[in-house]
Amino acid sequence: MQPGISKSLIRKNFNLIKSPPKPAWIKIKLKNKEISSTKEIISKNELNTVCEEAMCPNLHECWSKKHATFMILGDTCTRSCSFCNIKTGKPNTLDPFEPYRVANAVKKLSLKHVVITSVDRDDLSDGGADHFVKTINAIKNKSPHTTIEILTPDFRKKHECIKHIAQADIDIFNHNLETVKSLYKKVRPGAEYEHSLKILSDIKNHKKNLITKSGIMIGLGEKLEEVISLMDDLRSVNVDFITIGQYLRPTINHHPVIDYHTPDYFDNLSRIASKKGFKMVASSPFTRSSYHADEDFEKLKYQSY
């Protein structure tokens, strides 16, 4: 970020940059699918989901199958990433009963595999790591056979967090790089590319057989060679699974879409990633971190043990 220019000013200036028109393959055709029962369970337990907060294009499909990605640690993030639609500001006090409500919802939805993510909580001494562990324990207590995937923030400057999480009963650890290194200051202010790689390396060191996963968005202005370099960086820390999806601009005050990539482009990235040695690759315009997470885990677990 240039000296003297605030994050808020940069965010406001994004509305001066127009994104190209959406091509046919990126337009969503919503089908009349029944999602009310999933929505009722989530609402009754007063929970947040990244499906809603991040305006996921796959919400109708996933909720019709009673799949939802729960977002813990409240609904307010202490970061201001230019791609993200989640509310930014001063978070409320941590809710000690949230882990148990998540566990109740998981039980009610009869989930065989669940994904738990969170906002960034730089205000907490451990970044919310212990709250993750309590949520995992609560789920296992009520649904002992449910497999658990967590998608964590970077816990920047919070020591011992990854070691603490590694002791919990998780099946997949996911931390998204989100974008290539050169775009971090514009896309992920407050985060560091090398630190995110270190998290993925550290969790593997603490729990050797744990499946690790990371995801990126493309269409933010990155170059193909930068994406390939990012793949090499992830493989250097033994990441097993990479997800690649098209960035979609939530509002005109967010980072513009620079390119809409074709399905063929995503297929090419999938072939490149597979040759790099990833055990699993999900690459398509609508791919998101937790999209088809249950099905992908079933495929992955037999390769990893």
Steps between C-alpha positions, in 0.01 A plus 500: 500500500632844411604722795233748605211317331248339734327169446160671510603744226621216280173314558300811403705548186416149382158628393672702230618180331247305298510123471447343157149365427429152632533230236235231456687237701511715813129578517314296760165343421332446833289187511194465715666297774369453850731677746254610768573214742875577496432870545264429790759291687767765452266781608365309800852447630591867435801408286694672226599330177764606250249389237286804578762747622731451201211481250604155377361419154450137601273566799180360348668181382675432832211595729261283300725209606507631860866595469614828654836650599478644849680824579600531865643781715212730411410681179744792512857480368793708623657499151392689190586279203401658172337185360284411799140595576509409869434791737809679633524682833526448874367151582266417786616309805570135426189284547592200721187310393564524127695168481204312650250660263721401206512145635118497532461614139749239373303230683166630374624513140646149534825615343756230426762768424497860620708806416563760770648837412517837673556870472842641594515594867821698545351640822525162676826391660488164319316621190212268590698176484358367827147576380571282194612219732190535719278489191677189372465330839131591524431354154686179581311466826161510324599347166807281558503359148479836322826594329616857548671742265609840627579805290695734725623859493874562514530557880767757422728581794313247717747245632423131566161520320579242236644258756180531705276437198715205389407321823131512409317219318493642147519327164588787265680826575436775246658842486449698181777699336217672308725658236854524366776669697518817289134587573506458879520869587197577287297187566604385850623805696609386845605156376838367385548241227799335672317484833205320340739247346663453842162416657447224246852374563468515880174305520654223289803490729274461804267246336682319221206305353251788510357598161583862423320721255522852359297702254539797271282728291603597149392795290652764731776591256746220572711348225507130410865465598417645844228239553745225401758642742235498776432133426871428543499686832206294627664175394822608675307483831325174400149636449280215374201679350463825305175674406487761223192711430397812313497820707158668495474862611251537788444878451652788306695593814692173483795403284392491134500186292785543253440178306225242471679179416348232280423146618783383272743725688392341828541154350853592394583615854363171630731303272800711605419458871458124465841475336645694792398216732181621672290204610180691426425800277169683470514763228195661341330841488270416791750303711513624860692369802217291641313419179454120480727475807333180621538322165860617460590376847366154421731486197798647686502293816577178318802661334642649819519206738 
